[in-house]
């Protein structure tokens, strides 16, 4: 019985860190053998995401190396730059870790990727040279039962940032780490008692 409780608590702790957005690596819409497919704000949607601005391009590894999987999103778009956003369920007061990777469809660009939380610009990042990926992480606190993460580019040229491997997960409360430690110690003691 005790072992079942321990396992249940451990699974609960792992569930708290699970991702809460869909299609974060942009693999749901398979575009092969095309090197890229354009998605406009008024047209067909990119699975899990709403396109903002003019357009974004879903690009395959043969055009630009993806950070994870075979595809990434080029925010420079065709015929013009845009962004992507996604709404997801949140718990008010809960902290969320947003993790994502940035590259470029050309040379490095300064201040090329904007990150929005609930429609408010919260950070701007540079994008490195093509086929070079950089990871960035931000922590936000939810104020409602639904939150929105968005990525956009202010660059108006055909060369801009690529986005891939976006994940959102809850940040465990400090007492959760302590609880996991207590559970591991208790589990260790149970194993020692069984051996005796």
The 8 nearest C-alpha neighbors of each residue, nearest first, counted from 0:
[[1, 3, 2, 4, 5, 6, 7, 189],
 [0, 2, 4, 3, 5, 189, 186, 6],
 [1, 3, 5, 0, 4, 6, 186, 189],
 [4, 2, 6, 0, 5, 1, 7, 8],
 [3, 5, 7, 1, 2, 6, 8, 0],
 [6, 4, 2, 8, 7, 3, 182, 9],
 [5, 7, 9, 3, 8, 4, 2, 10],
 [8, 6, 4, 10, 5, 9, 3, 11],
 [7, 9, 11, 5, 10, 6, 4, 12],
 [8, 10, 6, 12, 11, 7, 5, 13],
 [11, 9, 13, 7, 12, 8, 14, 6],
 [10, 12, 8, 14, 9, 13, 7, 15],
 [11, 13, 9, 15, 10, 14, 8, 175],
 [14, 12, 10, 15, 11, 16, 9, 17],
 [15, 13, 11, 17, 16, 12, 10, 9],
 [16, 14, 12, 13, 17, 169, 11, 171],
 [15, 17, 169, 168, 14, 13, 18, 170],
 [18, 16, 14, 168, 15, 19, 13, 169],
 [19, 17, 168, 167, 20, 166, 16, 169],
 [18, 20, 167, 168, 17, 87, 21, 166],
 [21, 19, 18, 167, 87, 23, 166, 22],
 [22, 20, 23, 47, 19, 46, 48, 18],
 [21, 23, 25, 24, 47, 27, 26, 46],
 [22, 24, 165, 164, 21, 25, 166, 20],
 [23, 25, 164, 163, 22, 26, 165, 67],
 [26, 24, 22, 23, 27, 71, 70, 28],
 [25, 27, 24, 28, 70, 29, 22, 68],
 [28, 26, 25, 29, 22, 46, 24, 45],
 [29, 27, 26, 30, 46, 25, 45, 57],
 [28, 30, 31, 27, 26, 70, 25, 32],
 [29, 31, 33, 32, 28, 36, 35, 59],
 [32, 30, 33, 29, 34, 59, 35, 69],
 [31, 33, 30, 34, 59, 35, 29, 61],
 [34, 32, 31, 35, 30, 36, 59, 58],
 [35, 33, 59, 62, 58, 61, 32, 31],
 [36, 34, 58, 33, 57, 59, 56, 37],
 [37, 35, 57, 56, 58, 38, 30, 33],
 [36, 38, 56, 55, 77, 57, 39, 35],
 [39, 37, 55, 54, 56, 43, 42, 44],
 [40, 38, 54, 42, 41, 53, 50, 55],
 [39, 41, 50, 51, 42, 54, 53, 52],
 [42, 40, 39, 43, 50, 44, 38, 53],
 [43, 41, 39, 40, 44, 38, 50, 54],
 [44, 42, 38, 45, 39, 41, 40, 50],
 [45, 43, 46, 42, 49, 38, 50, 48],
 [44, 46, 48, 47, 49, 38, 43, 50],
 [47, 45, 48, 44, 27, 28, 22, 25],
 [48, 46, 21, 22, 45, 85, 49, 20],
 [47, 49, 85, 45, 46, 84, 83, 50],
 [50, 48, 84, 83, 85, 51, 44, 45],
 [49, 51, 83, 40, 82, 39, 48, 84],
 [52, 50, 82, 40, 81, 83, 53, 49],
 [53, 51, 81, 82, 54, 40, 80, 50],
 [54, 52, 81, 79, 80, 39, 40, 51],
 [55, 53, 39, 81, 76, 38, 80, 79],
 [54, 56, 76, 74, 38, 81, 73, 37],
 [57, 55, 37, 76, 73, 36, 72, 58],
 [56, 58, 72, 36, 35, 71, 73, 37],
 [59, 57, 35, 70, 71, 34, 56, 72],
 [58, 60, 70, 34, 61, 62, 69, 35],
 [59, 61, 64, 63, 69, 62, 65, 70],
 [62, 60, 59, 63, 34, 64, 58, 69],
 [63, 61, 60, 34, 59, 58, 64, 35],
 [64, 62, 60, 61, 65, 130, 59, 104],
 [63, 65, 60, 130, 66, 61, 62, 59],
 [66, 64, 70, 71, 67, 60, 69, 63],
 [65, 67, 163, 132, 64, 164, 68, 100],
 [68, 66, 65, 164, 24, 69, 163, 70],
 [67, 69, 70, 65, 66, 26, 24, 60],
 [68, 70, 60, 59, 65, 67, 26, 71],
 [71, 69, 59, 65, 58, 60, 26, 68],
 [70, 72, 163, 65, 58, 25, 162, 57],
 [73, 71, 57, 162, 161, 56, 58, 74],
 [72, 74, 161, 56, 75, 55, 76, 160],
 [73, 75, 55, 76, 81, 82, 80, 160],
 [76, 74, 80, 159, 73, 157, 158, 79],
 [77, 55, 75, 80, 54, 56, 79, 74],
 [78, 76, 79, 54, 37, 55, 56, 75],
 [77, 79, 76, 54, 53, 80, 37, 157],
 [78, 80, 77, 76, 53, 54, 75, 81],
 [81, 79, 75, 76, 53, 54, 74, 155],
 [82, 80, 52, 54, 53, 51, 74, 55],
 [81, 83, 151, 51, 150, 74, 50, 52],
 [82, 84, 50, 150, 49, 149, 51, 48],
 [85, 83, 149, 49, 48, 148, 150, 50],
 [84, 86, 48, 147, 148, 49, 149, 87],
 [87, 85, 147, 146, 145, 148, 84, 88],
 [88, 86, 145, 146, 20, 147, 89, 85],
 [87, 89, 145, 144, 146, 86, 90, 19],
 [90, 88, 144, 145, 146, 141, 91, 87],
 [89, 91, 144, 93, 92, 141, 143, 88],
 [92, 90, 142, 143, 141, 93, 144, 89],
 [91, 93, 141, 140, 142, 90, 94, 143],
 [92, 94, 90, 91, 141, 140, 95, 169],
 [95, 93, 140, 170, 139, 169, 141, 138],
 [96, 94, 169, 139, 170, 138, 168, 140],
 [95, 97, 138, 168, 167, 137, 169, 170],
 [98, 96, 167, 137, 136, 166, 138, 95],
 [97, 99, 136, 166, 165, 135, 96, 167],
 [100, 98, 165, 164, 135, 134, 163, 166],
 [99, 101, 134, 163, 133, 162, 164, 132],
 [102, 100, 162, 133, 132, 161, 126, 134],
 [103, 101, 132, 161, 126, 127, 160, 131],
 [104, 102, 160, 129, 161, 105, 159, 128],
 [103, 105, 129, 158, 159, 160, 161, 63],
 [106, 104, 129, 103, 158, 128, 107, 159],
 [107, 105, 128, 129, 108, 103, 127, 104],
 [106, 108, 128, 127, 126, 103, 105, 109],
 [107, 109, 126, 111, 125, 106, 110, 127],
 [108, 110, 125, 111, 126, 107, 124, 112],
 [111, 109, 125, 124, 123, 112, 108, 126],
 [110, 112, 125, 109, 152, 108, 154, 126],
 [113, 111, 152, 124, 123, 151, 110, 160],
 [112, 114, 123, 151, 150, 152, 122, 124],
 [115, 113, 150, 122, 149, 121, 120, 123],
 [114, 116, 120, 149, 119, 118, 121, 148],
 [117, 115, 148, 119, 118, 147, 149, 121],
 [118, 116, 147, 119, 146, 148, 115, 149],
 [117, 119, 116, 115, 120, 147, 149, 148],
 [118, 120, 115, 116, 117, 121, 114, 149],
 [121, 119, 115, 114, 122, 118, 116, 113],
 [122, 120, 115, 114, 119, 116, 123, 113],
 [123, 121, 114, 113, 120, 124, 115, 112],
 [122, 124, 113, 112, 110, 114, 111, 125],
 [125, 123, 110, 112, 111, 113, 126, 122],
 [124, 126, 110, 109, 111, 108, 112, 127],
 [125, 127, 102, 108, 107, 103, 160, 101],
 [128, 126, 107, 102, 103, 131, 125, 108],
 [129, 127, 107, 106, 131, 103, 105, 130],
 [128, 130, 103, 105, 104, 131, 102, 106],
 [131, 129, 64, 128, 132, 63, 102, 103],
 [132, 130, 129, 128, 102, 127, 133, 103],
 [133, 131, 102, 101, 100, 130, 66, 134],
 [134, 132, 101, 100, 102, 135, 131, 127],
 [133, 135, 100, 99, 101, 132, 136, 98],
 [134, 136, 99, 98, 100, 133, 137, 101],
 [137, 135, 98, 97, 99, 96, 134, 138],
 [136, 138, 97, 96, 139, 98, 135, 95],
 [139, 137, 96, 95, 97, 94, 140, 136],
 [140, 138, 95, 94, 141, 137, 96, 97],
 [141, 139, 94, 93, 92, 95, 142, 138],
 [140, 142, 91, 92, 93, 143, 89, 94],
 [141, 143, 91, 92, 140, 144, 90, 146],
 [142, 144, 91, 145, 141, 90, 146, 89],
 [145, 143, 89, 90, 88, 91, 146, 142],
 [146, 144, 88, 89, 143, 87, 86, 147],
 [147, 145, 86, 87, 117, 89, 88, 141],
 [148, 146, 86, 117, 85, 116, 87, 149],
 [147, 149, 116, 84, 85, 115, 117, 86],
 [148, 150, 84, 115, 83, 114, 116, 147],
 [149, 151, 114, 82, 83, 113, 115, 84],
 [152, 150, 82, 113, 112, 81, 83, 114],
 [151, 153, 112, 154, 111, 113, 81, 74],
 [152, 154, 111, 155, 151, 112, 113, 80],
 [155, 153, 152, 156, 111, 159, 80, 75],
 [154, 156, 80, 153, 157, 79, 75, 152],
 [157, 155, 158, 154, 75, 159, 80, 79],
 [158, 156, 75, 159, 155, 79, 76, 80],
 [159, 157, 156, 104, 105, 75, 160, 103],
 [158, 160, 75, 103, 104, 74, 157, 154],
 [161, 159, 103, 102, 126, 74, 73, 111],
 [160, 162, 73, 102, 103, 72, 101, 74],
 [163, 161, 101, 72, 100, 71, 73, 160],
 [162, 164, 71, 100, 24, 165, 66, 99],
 [165, 163, 24, 23, 99, 100, 67, 166],
 [166, 164, 99, 23, 98, 163, 24, 100],
 [167, 165, 98, 97, 23, 18, 99, 164],
 [166, 168, 97, 18, 96, 19, 20, 98],
 [169, 167, 18, 96, 16, 95, 17, 19],
 [168, 170, 95, 16, 15, 94, 96, 171],
 [169, 171, 94, 95, 96, 172, 168, 16],
 [172, 170, 175, 169, 173, 15, 16, 176],
 [171, 173, 175, 174, 170, 176, 94, 93],
 [174, 172, 175, 176, 171, 177, 178, 170],
 [173, 175, 177, 176, 172, 178, 171, 179],
 [176, 174, 178, 172, 177, 173, 171, 179],
 [177, 175, 179, 174, 178, 173, 180, 172],
 [176, 178, 174, 180, 175, 179, 181, 173],
 [179, 177, 175, 181, 180, 176, 174, 182],
 [178, 180, 182, 176, 177, 181, 183, 175],
 [181, 179, 177, 183, 178, 182, 184, 176],
 [180, 182, 178, 184, 179, 183, 185, 177],
 [181, 183, 179, 185, 180, 184, 5, 186],
 [182, 184, 186, 180, 185, 181, 187, 179],
 [185, 183, 187, 181, 186, 182, 180, 188],
 [186, 184, 182, 188, 187, 183, 181, 189],
 [187, 185, 183, 189, 188, 184, 182, 190],
 [186, 188, 184, 190, 185, 189, 183, 191],
 [189, 187, 191, 185, 190, 186, 192, 184],
 [190, 188, 186, 192, 191, 187, 185, 193],
 [189, 191, 193, 187, 188, 192, 186, 194],
 [190, 192, 188, 194, 193, 189, 187, 195],
 [193, 191, 189, 195, 194, 190, 188, 187],
 [194, 192, 190, 195, 191, 189, 188, 187],
 [193, 195, 191, 192, 190, 189, 188, 187],
 [194, 192, 193, 191, 190, 189, 188, 187]]
